[in-house]
């Protein structure tokens, strides 16, 4: 996502480092320290694979993002060597892991796609056109690097 002049950006991480505005442990199963519908967009890159409480965290992302906003998530795919590289990875993802029914229908799934090295463009085109066939039969022949999802939060009831 491109930043525009005047955009308010808040960095959240478990430890203090450059670009981090809020230090917060997502594993504590507490509400995020933000108000309801506070953000137009939420970016979550290579975070969810480190968490045990996935359902709670995704529902919290939906709570802090405005209805009609965008939650962008990138995670390693379970067949990727990167999924097993870090001893801190606690969970593995498939194309179906972020199915809205598992999260109380708090979002609509706008985009779900496999990500590949650019050299694998033909594989990428096939995998994203036929995700279930690819994941069932071909994922270990040509493993993706990761998965990218865009979620649109629904209004809270």
C-alpha positions in Angstrom: 0.0 0.0 0.0 1.3 3.4 -0.9 1.4 6.1 1.7 0.1 9.5 0.7 1.0 12.8 2.2 -1.1 13.3 5.3 -1.7 9.5 5.9 -1.6 8.6 9.6 0.5 5.4 10.0 0.9 3.6 13.3 3.5 0.8 13.6 2.8 -2.0 16.1 5.2 -4.7 17.2 6.1 -6.8 20.2 9.3 -5.0 20.7 10.6 -1.4 20.4 12.5 -0.8 17.2 12.6 1.8 14.4 9.1 2.6 13.0 7.3 1.1 16.0 4.9 3.5 17.7 3.0 1.0 19.9 4.6 -1.9 21.7 2.0 -4.6 22.1 2.0 -8.4 22.5 -0.7 -9.9 20.3 -0.5 -13.2 22.2 -2.0 -11.8 25.4 -5.5 -12.0 23.9 -6.3 -8.5 24.9 -8.1 -5.9 22.7 -5.8 -4.0 20.5 -5.1 -0.5 22.0 -7.1 1.3 19.3 -10.7 2.3 19.0 -13.4 0.7 16.9 -13.1 1.5 13.2 -10.0 3.7 13.8 -8.1 2.8 10.6 -8.9 2.9 6.9 -6.4 0.1 6.3 -4.4 -2.4 8.2 -1.3 -4.1 6.9 -0.2 -7.4 8.5 3.0 -8.8 6.9 4.5 -12.0 8.2 2.9 -11.7 11.7 0.0 -14.2 11.9 2.2 -17.3 11.6 3.8 -16.4 15.0 0.5 -16.4 16.9 -1.6 -19.1 18.6 -4.8 -17.0 18.8 -5.4 -16.4 15.1 -9.2 -16.1 15.3 -9.1 -13.5 18.1 -6.4 -11.4 16.3 -8.2 -11.5 12.9 -11.4 -10.4 14.7 -9.5 -7.6 16.4 -8.1 -6.4 13.0 -11.7 -6.3 11.7 -12.7 -4.3 14.8 -10.1 -1.6 14.4 -10.4 -1.3 10.6 -13.4 0.7 9.3 -16.1 -1.2 7.5 -15.4 -1.1 3.8 -11.7 -0.6 4.6 -8.9 -3.0 3.8 -6.9 -5.5 5.8 -3.9 -6.8 3.9 -2.3 -10.0 5.1 0.8 -11.7 3.9 1.9 -15.1 5.4 4.2 -18.0 4.3 2.3 -20.9 2.6 2.7 -24.2 4.4 4.5 -25.8 1.5 7.2 -23.0 1.5 10.5 -23.7 3.1 10.0 -20.3 4.7 7.1 -21.6 6.7 9.5 -23.9 8.6 12.6 -21.6 8.7 11.8 -19.8 11.9 11.4 -21.8 15.2 9.0 -19.1 16.2 6.4 -20.0 13.6 3.4 -21.6 15.3 0.9 -22.1 12.5 0.8 -22.8 8.8 -1.5 -21.4 6.2 -3.4 -22.7 3.2 -5.5 -20.9 0.6 -8.5 -21.7 2.8 -7.2 -20.6 6.2 -8.8 -17.2 6.1 -12.3 -18.4 5.2 -14.7 -15.9 6.7 -16.9 -18.6 8.3 -14.0 -19.5 10.7 -14.0 -15.9 12.0 -17.7 -15.2 12.6 -18.2 -13.6 9.2 -16.6 -10.4 10.4 -15.1 -9.8 6.9 -15.6 -10.4 3.2 -12.6 -12.0 1.4 -11.7 -9.7 -1.5 -8.4 -11.3 -2.6 -6.6 -14.5 -1.9 -3.6 -15.5 -4.0 -0.4 -17.4 -3.9 2.8 -15.5 -4.2 5.8 -16.7 -6.2 9.2 -15.7 -7.4 8.8 -13.8 -10.7 10.5 -16.7 -12.5 7.4 -18.8 -11.8 4.9 -16.6 -13.6 3.2 -19.5 -15.6 2.9 -21.4 -12.3 1.5 -18.3 -10.6 -1.1 -17.8 -13.3 -2.3 -21.4 -13.1 -2.2 -21.6 -9.3 -4.3 -18.4 -8.8 -6.7 -19.4 -11.6 -7.3 -22.9 -10.0 -6.2 -22.5 -6.4 -7.8 -25.7 -5.1 -6.5 -27.9 -7.9 -3.0 -26.4 -7.5 -3.0 -26.8 -3.7 -4.2 -30.4 -3.9 -2.0 -31.7 -6.7 0.9 -29.4 -7.5 1.9 -27.4 -4.4 4.9 -29.6 -3.6 6.1 -29.6 -7.2 6.2 -25.8 -7.4 5.8 -24.4 -3.9 4.7 -20.8 -3.5 6.6 -18.4 -1.3 3.5 -17.2 0.5 -0.1 -16.2 0.5 -1.6 -12.7 0.2 -5.1 -11.9 1.4 -7.3 -8.8 1.3 -10.2 -8.7 3.7 -13.0 -6.1 3.9 -14.4 -5.7 7.4 -18.1 -5.8 7.7 -20.0 -3.3 9.9 -20.3 -4.5 13.5 -23.6 -5.5 14.9 
